Structures are given as structure tokens and as C-alpha cells.
Amino acid sequence: MIVKNRSFGRNITVLSIFLAFMGMGVVDPILPDIALKLGANHWQVEMLFSAYIFMMAFMMLPAGVLAVKFGDKRVMATGLGLVALFATLCSFATSIVDLSLYRAGWGFSNALFFATALIILIALSNEYHKAVGLFEGAIGFGISAGPLLGGFLGEHSWRFPFLATGILSLCAFIAVLFFVKVPNDNKRKSVKLEDLKALFTNRKFILISFSAMLYFYGFIVILAYSPLVVNLNPVEMGLLFFGWGLALACGSIVISTKLESLYEVKQIIPVTILIFALILFIIMNVESKALMSMLIILSGLLSGINNSVLTSYVMEVNFEKNIISGGFNFLRWMGAGTAPILSGFIAGKFNNMHLPFLVAAILSIISFLLLFSLRKAK
């Protein structure tokens, strides 16, 4: 019975991750419509991603500390409830400023959820690597379903995808409250300032996390900026990023698990990030919508592997897992938060819509070099 309850709780947690992360991609297909209806330029509309991601990044460490103090389930459920609230508020926004503020609140809520969901999955799973794969895979499926939801509902109004996400997140909140039972929750030692200092002076943690920060810049350029370049209608955009998200989930759950059974993570990740950088270089020089779409989907496959393996790699560091998760996600999402707004600025400043892909590729090369130096170290 205990095993069955754990399995059911794990499935509810995976479903909740899926629903929570639909919110990241739900904006993709409706970005052009939001810009038109609210009178926003590229820089302003990209703030919908940056406000969301920056707030999520800044709250990662505090969320980890709160989880240690109050328990993972309480913090995760609170995050889901707030996601439902802010997603619903987005559907009633009357200006790009209002919408950006509500998206920031959404990002704050997601931080509470993000910092705890993986820890809960690990507690409810028999295999550590399987839990990581399920976590990153659920994120991938969620991000893939977001554009599909945004595309089909956005055909009628850009407000409908936000409202639908709010309702679904509310359902996830209720399911977590009633069906997720976390063993040994609230039984960890408290976190001290010395613990954070020790973590952020750990060479392995810093190199992996800064590498993830640079790579995630490119990851978000694909997700948040490329819709402005590929120039498809909302349904076509939704289908494209649904394919991207499915590839992301496949890379996270299937391919990364297979690779980790054959090789050490430190051998895998520099190679896959280097290939990801190459794809960004190619996208920079492509004009064909069909070819760019295929490359975007291929990048999703590489991103799925990268996201899962990076998470596995950093979790090898010998610290409290909530704090590792909080610190790692703070740094990687800081890189992600910079990508949308800086890409919009670069494209406008130099009057070149493809230049942001070059910046992302260069940063991914630097990420590769950092990881390769760690790979060579004993």
C-alpha cells in the first residue's frame, strides 16, 4: 500500500510539473498577437519572459530555504496555488505593464514549485536518475503542451491560454494537497549562511552552474526569441513548439537515461552542449521557415539531454539537495532570464533578427569549455 501510495503521489507530482510548466511556453504562439493588441514592441513583449524567469531565478534560493524550514509539500502546494492565481490575473491584464507584473508574480510562484518538485520526486522514486529524468521530461512535456494550448486557444483570444492554465494549475494544487504524501518531509537540518558560502565556493558546483547559466541563455533564445523570427501563425507556432517540447521530453527521459547508463555524465555533457552550439550557428544562417523549424525541433532533443544530464551532474555535489537545487536553478535561470530581453535589444539595435542566435552560440561554446575543464580535472 505504501509503495502504491508513493507511486500515485509521484504521478500526481509529475502531472503537476507538467501543468506548472505549460505556463512557460503558453506565451510563444500569442506573442505577436499580444504585441499587436497591447501596442508593445519586441523589447516590451520579450519582458513577458524576462520578468517571469528573473523572478523565478531570484526566488530559487529563498524557496530552497523555505522548503527546509516548512517542508517540501507545503512550499510546492503554495507555489501551485499562486501559479493558478497569477495565470488567471494575466488573462485580465489591460496593458503590457500589467501583464509583465503578473508574469513576474507567476515566476515567483514557480520558484516555490521548482525548488521542491524534484526533491519530492526523488523521495517518491526508487531510482535517483529516473526521478531526474521524470522531472526534466515533465518540464519538457509541459513546455511543449504550452505552445499547443496557446496556439489553439490563442486563435480566439490571447487571454484564453492564460485562463486555461490558471484553471489547470488550480486542479493540480488540489491534487497535490490531497494525494501527495512525502516521507520524512520537514526532517532535515536547518540551512545556515555558512552552508550557502560553502556551496558557492565549491569548484564543481560553480563550474557546472555557470556552464548551465551560459547554456540556458541559448535554450531560452530558442524558446522565447525564435517565435519572432520564424514568423508563423499561432496554430503553426503551437505545433512547432509542441514538436520541440516532445523532442525535449524524449531527450530528457529516453536518450539521457540511455547515455547515463553507458557513460559518466561528465563525459556526456560537454559533447551535447557543443552540438547544441553548432545548431545555433546554423540557425543563424537559415532563412527557410521549414529548415529553421526542423533545426528548432532538433535543438529540443539536445536540450532535453543537456537539461537532464546537467541536473544529474550538479546533484552529485555533496550538499543538502534543496540548497543545491535552489543555487543551481538560481544561476541557470539568471542566464535564461537575460536571453529574451537582451535578444530583443540586440536585434533592434543592429537591425539583424538573426544576430541573437550568434550570441547564444558563443555563450554555449564558453559553457562547453568550462565543462570540458571540469571533465579533465581529477
PEVEN-V522681 format. One record per residue. N is the residue number from 1. RES is the residue in three letters. OMEGA is omega in whole degrees, 0 to 359 (NA if undefined). D_LAST is the distance of its C-alpha to the last C-alpha in Angstrom with 1 decimal. Layout:
BEGIN
N & RES & OMEGA & D_LAST
N & RES & OMEGA & D_LAST
END
This chain:
BEGIN
1 & MET & 179 & 44.7
2 & ILE & 180 & 41.6
3 & VAL & 180 & 39.4
4 & LYS & 179 & 42.0
5 & ASN & 178 & 42.0
6 & ARG & 181 & 38.2
7 & SER & 179 & 38.3
8 & PHE & 178 & 41.1
9 & GLY & 177 & 39.4
10 & ARG & 180 & 36.2
11 & ASN & 177 & 38.5
12 & ILE & 179 & 40.2
13 & THR & 178 & 37.0
14 & VAL & 178 & 35.9
15 & LEU & 180 & 39.4
16 & SER & 176 & 39.2
17 & ILE & 178 & 35.9
18 & PHE & 182 & 37.6
19 & LEU & 182 & 40.7
20 & ALA & 185 & 38.9
21 & PHE & 168 & 36.9
22 & MET & 183 & 40.0
23 & GLY & 181 & 40.8
24 & MET & 184 & 38.0
25 & GLY & 185 & 39.4
26 & VAL & 182 & 43.0
27 & VAL & 188 & 43.7
28 & ASP & 186 & 42.6
29 & PRO & 185 & 45.9
30 & ILE & 179 & 48.1
31 & LEU & 180 & 46.6
32 & PRO & 181 & 49.4
33 & ASP & 177 & 52.1
34 & ILE & 179 & 50.9
35 & ALA & 181 & 50.9
36 & LEU & 186 & 54.4
37 & LYS & 181 & 55.9
38 & LEU & 177 & 54.5
39 & GLY & 183 & 54.9
40 & ALA & 174 & 51.2
41 & ASN & 183 & 49.4
42 & HIS & 181 & 46.0
43 & TRP & 183 & 44.3
44 & GLN & 183 & 46.1
45 & VAL & 177 & 45.5
46 & GLU & 176 & 41.8
47 & MET & 178 & 41.9
48 & LEU & 175 & 42.5
49 & PHE & 186 & 38.8
50 & SER & 179 & 37.5
51 & ALA & 180 & 39.5
52 & TYR & 187 & 38.3
53 & ILE & 179 & 34.6
54 & PHE & 180 & 34.5
55 & MET & 178 & 36.3
56 & MET & 181 & 34.0
57 & ALA & 182 & 30.9
58 & PHE & 184 & 32.5
59 & MET & 185 & 33.4
60 & MET & 181 & 30.1
61 & LEU & 176 & 29.0
62 & PRO & 179 & 32.6
63 & ALA & 178 & 32.9
64 & GLY & 178 & 29.9
65 & VAL & 178 & 31.5
66 & LEU & 180 & 34.9
67 & ALA & 178 & 33.5
68 & VAL & 184 & 32.2
69 & LYS & 189 & 35.7
70 & PHE & 181 & 38.0
71 & GLY & 184 & 36.3
72 & ASP & 184 & 34.6
73 & LYS & 180 & 37.9
74 & ARG & 182 & 40.0
75 & VAL & 180 & 37.8
76 & MET & 180 & 37.3
77 & ALA & 177 & 41.0
78 & THR & 178 & 41.9
79 & GLY & 180 & 39.7
80 & LEU & 179 & 41.4
81 & GLY & 179 & 44.9
82 & LEU & 174 & 44.2
83 & VAL & 180 & 42.9
84 & ALA & 181 & 46.3
85 & LEU & 185 & 48.2
86 & PHE & 176 & 46.6
87 & ALA & 179 & 46.6
88 & THR & 178 & 50.3
89 & LEU & 178 & 50.9
90 & CYS & 183 & 49.4
91 & SER & 180 & 52.1
92 & PHE & 182 & 54.8
93 & ALA & 181 & 53.3
94 & THR & 178 & 55.9
95 & SER & 179 & 53.9
96 & ILE & 177 & 50.4
97 & VAL & 177 & 49.8
98 & ASP & 183 & 50.7
99 & LEU & 179 & 48.5
100 & SER & 179 & 45.5
101 & LEU & 178 & 46.0
102 & TYR & 177 & 46.3
103 & ARG & 176 & 43.1
104 & ALA & 176 & 41.4
105 & GLY & 177 & 42.8
106 & TRP & 178 & 41.5
107 & GLY & 175 & 38.0
108 & PHE & 180 & 38.2
109 & SER & 182 & 39.3
110 & ASN & 178 & 36.5
111 & ALA & 178 & 33.9
112 & LEU & 180 & 35.4
113 & PHE & 185 & 35.2
114 & PHE & 185 & 31.7
115 & ALA & 185 & 30.0
116 & THR & 187 & 31.5
117 & ALA & 180 & 32.1
118 & LEU & 180 & 28.5
119 & ILE & 178 & 28.5
120 & ILE & 179 & 31.9
121 & LEU & 179 & 30.9
122 & ILE & 180 & 28.0
123 & ALA & 184 & 30.5
124 & LEU & 183 & 33.0
125 & SER & 178 & 30.8
126 & ASN & 183 & 29.8
127 & GLU & 182 & 26.6
128 & TYR & 183 & 24.0
129 & HIS & 177 & 23.1
130 & LYS & 179 & 26.8
131 & ALA & 179 & 27.5
132 & VAL & 179 & 25.1
133 & GLY & 178 & 26.7
134 & LEU & 180 & 30.1
135 & PHE & 182 & 29.4
136 & GLU & 178 & 28.2
137 & GLY & 178 & 30.9
138 & ALA & 175 & 33.6
139 & ILE & 180 & 32.7
140 & GLY & 179 & 33.0
141 & PHE & 179 & 36.3
142 & GLY & 179 & 37.5
143 & ILE & 179 & 36.8
144 & SER & 180 & 38.4
145 & ALA & 180 & 41.5
146 & GLY & 178 & 41.9
147 & PRO & 179 & 42.9
148 & LEU & 177 & 45.2
149 & LEU & 180 & 46.9
150 & GLY & 182 & 47.1
151 & GLY & 184 & 48.5
152 & PHE & 178 & 51.3
153 & LEU & 180 & 52.3
154 & GLY & 175 & 51.9
155 & GLU & 181 & 54.6
156 & HIS & 177 & 57.0
157 & SER & 178 & 55.6
158 & TRP & 181 & 52.2
159 & ARG & 186 & 52.9
160 & PHE & 179 & 52.9
161 & PRO & 178 & 49.2
162 & PHE & 181 & 48.4
163 & LEU & 179 & 51.2
164 & ALA & 178 & 50.0
165 & THR & 178 & 46.4
166 & GLY & 180 & 47.9
167 & ILE & 180 & 49.9
168 & LEU & 178 & 47.1
169 & SER & 177 & 44.8
170 & LEU & 177 & 47.6
171 & CYS & 179 & 47.8
172 & ALA & 178 & 44.1
173 & PHE & 180 & 44.5
174 & ILE & 181 & 47.4
175 & ALA & 179 & 45.5
176 & VAL & 181 & 42.5
177 & LEU & 188 & 44.9
178 & PHE & 192 & 46.7
179 & PHE & 181 & 44.3
180 & VAL & 178 & 40.8
181 & LYS & 185 & 40.2
182 & VAL & 178 & 36.8
183 & PRO & 176 & 35.9
184 & ASN & 177 & 35.0
185 & ASP & 179 & 35.4
186 & ASN & 181 & 35.8
187 & LYS & 178 & 34.3
188 & ARG & 180 & 31.1
189 & LYS & 180 & 30.6
190 & SER & 183 & 31.7
191 & VAL & 179 & 29.3
192 & LYS & 179 & 29.4
193 & LEU & 179 & 28.6
194 & GLU & 179 & 25.9
195 & ASP & 179 & 24.1
196 & LEU & 179 & 24.2
197 & LYS & 180 & 23.1
198 & ALA & 180 & 20.1
199 & LEU & 184 & 19.2
200 & PHE & 170 & 19.8
201 & THR & 176 & 17.7
202 & ASN & 187 & 14.6
203 & ARG & 182 & 12.1
204 & LYS & 180 & 11.0
205 & PHE & 183 & 14.7
206 & ILE & 182 & 16.0
207 & LEU & 179 & 14.1
208 & ILE & 185 & 15.0
209 & SER & 177 & 18.5
210 & PHE & 174 & 19.3
211 & SER & 178 & 18.3
212 & ALA & 179 & 20.7
213 & MET & 180 & 23.3
214 & LEU & 179 & 23.5
215 & TYR & 183 & 23.5
216 & PHE & 172 & 26.1
217 & TYR & 179 & 28.4
218 & GLY & 178 & 28.8
219 & PHE & 182 & 29.2
220 & ILE & 173 & 32.1
221 & VAL & 177 & 33.6
222 & ILE & 185 & 34.2
223 & LEU & 192 & 35.6
224 & ALA & 184 & 37.6
225 & TYR & 185 & 38.5
226 & SER & 176 & 39.0
227 & PRO & 179 & 42.2
228 & LEU & 183 & 43.9
229 & VAL & 186 & 43.2
230 & VAL & 169 & 43.8
231 & ASN & 176 & 47.3
232 & LEU & 175 & 48.3
233 & ASN & 186 & 50.8
234 & PRO & 180 & 49.6
235 & VAL & 178 & 49.9
236 & GLU & 179 & 48.1
237 & MET & 178 & 45.3
238 & GLY & 179 & 45.0
239 & LEU & 179 & 44.8
240 & LEU & 184 & 42.2
241 & PHE & 168 & 39.9
242 & PHE & 176 & 40.7
243 & GLY & 177 & 39.3
244 & TRP & 181 & 36.3
245 & GLY & 176 & 35.7
246 & LEU & 176 & 36.3
247 & ALA & 178 & 33.6
248 & LEU & 180 & 31.3
249 & ALA & 178 & 32.0
250 & CYS & 178 & 31.7
251 & GLY & 182 & 28.2
252 & SER & 189 & 27.2
253 & ILE & 189 & 28.9
254 & VAL & 189 & 29.1
255 & ILE & 181 & 26.7
256 & SER & 179 & 23.6
257 & THR & 179 & 24.3
258 & LYS & 180 & 24.7
259 & LEU & 181 & 21.5
260 & GLU & 176 & 19.4
261 & SER & 183 & 21.2
262 & LEU & 185 & 20.0
263 & TYR & 171 & 16.5
264 & GLU & 183 & 13.5
265 & VAL & 181 & 14.3
266 & LYS & 175 & 11.3
267 & GLN & 184 & 12.9
268 & ILE & 196 & 16.4
269 & ILE & 178 & 16.6
270 & PRO & 181 & 16.0
271 & VAL & 183 & 18.6
272 & THR & 177 & 21.2
273 & ILE & 176 & 21.2
274 & LEU & 178 & 21.7
275 & ILE & 177 & 24.7
276 & PHE & 178 & 25.9
277 & ALA & 179 & 26.1
278 & LEU & 179 & 28.0
279 & ILE & 178 & 30.5
280 & LEU & 177 & 31.1
281 & PHE & 181 & 31.9
282 & ILE & 179 & 34.4
283 & ILE & 180 & 36.0
284 & MET & 185 & 36.7
285 & ASN & 184 & 38.9
286 & VAL & 176 & 40.7
287 & GLU & 182 & 44.2
288 & SER & 178 & 45.2
289 & LYS & 182 & 45.2
290 & ALA & 181 & 44.6
291 & LEU & 178 & 41.6
292 & MET & 179 & 40.1
293 & SER & 179 & 40.6
294 & MET & 180 & 38.8
295 & LEU & 177 & 35.8
296 & ILE & 179 & 35.7
297 & ILE & 177 & 35.7
298 & LEU & 178 & 33.0
299 & SER & 177 & 30.9
300 & GLY & 178 & 31.5
301 & LEU & 178 & 29.9
302 & LEU & 180 & 26.7
303 & SER & 178 & 26.8
304 & GLY & 178 & 27.2
305 & ILE & 182 & 24.0
306 & ASN & 183 & 22.1
307 & ASN & 182 & 23.6
308 & SER & 184 & 22.9
309 & VAL & 176 & 19.3
310 & LEU & 179 & 18.5
311 & THR & 177 & 20.3
312 & SER & 184 & 18.5
313 & TYR & 184 & 15.1
314 & VAL & 180 & 16.1
315 & MET & 175 & 17.9
316 & GLU & 180 & 14.8
317 & VAL & 187 & 14.6
318 & ASN & 176 & 16.3
319 & PHE & 174 & 19.6
320 & GLU & 189 & 23.2
321 & LYS & 177 & 23.2
322 & ASN & 182 & 26.3
323 & ILE & 174 & 24.7
324 & ILE & 181 & 21.5
325 & SER & 180 & 23.9
326 & GLY & 181 & 26.2
327 & GLY & 180 & 23.7
328 & PHE & 182 & 22.0
329 & ASN & 174 & 25.4
330 & PHE & 184 & 26.8
331 & LEU & 183 & 24.4
332 & ARG & 180 & 24.5
333 & TRP & 170 & 28.3
334 & MET & 175 & 28.8
335 & GLY & 180 & 27.7
336 & ALA & 182 & 30.0
337 & GLY & 180 & 32.8
338 & THR & 190 & 32.8
339 & ALA & 185 & 33.1
340 & PRO & 185 & 36.7
341 & ILE & 179 & 38.5
342 & LEU & 178 & 36.7
343 & SER & 178 & 37.3
344 & GLY & 179 & 40.9
345 & PHE & 181 & 41.2
346 & ILE & 181 & 39.6
347 & ALA & 180 & 41.8
348 & GLY & 183 & 44.9
349 & LYS & 184 & 44.2
350 & PHE & 179 & 43.7
351 & ASN & 182 & 45.9
352 & ASN & 184 & 43.3
353 & MET & 183 & 42.4
354 & HIS & 184 & 39.6
355 & LEU & 179 & 37.7
356 & PRO & 178 & 35.7
357 & PHE & 177 & 33.9
358 & LEU & 178 & 32.7
359 & VAL & 180 & 31.4
360 & ALA & 180 & 29.5
361 & ALA & 179 & 28.1
362 & ILE & 179 & 26.8
363 & LEU & 177 & 25.1
364 & SER & 176 & 23.4
365 & ILE & 178 & 22.2
366 & ILE & 176 & 20.6
367 & SER & 177 & 19.1
368 & PHE & 182 & 17.6
369 & LEU & 178 & 16.1
370 & LEU & 180 & 14.5
371 & LEU & 179 & 13.0
372 & PHE & 178 & 12.0
373 & SER & 177 & 10.1
374 & LEU & 179 & 8.2
375 & ARG & 182 & 7.8
376 & LYS & 182 & 6.5
377 & ALA & 179 & 3.8
378 & LYS & NA & 0.0
END
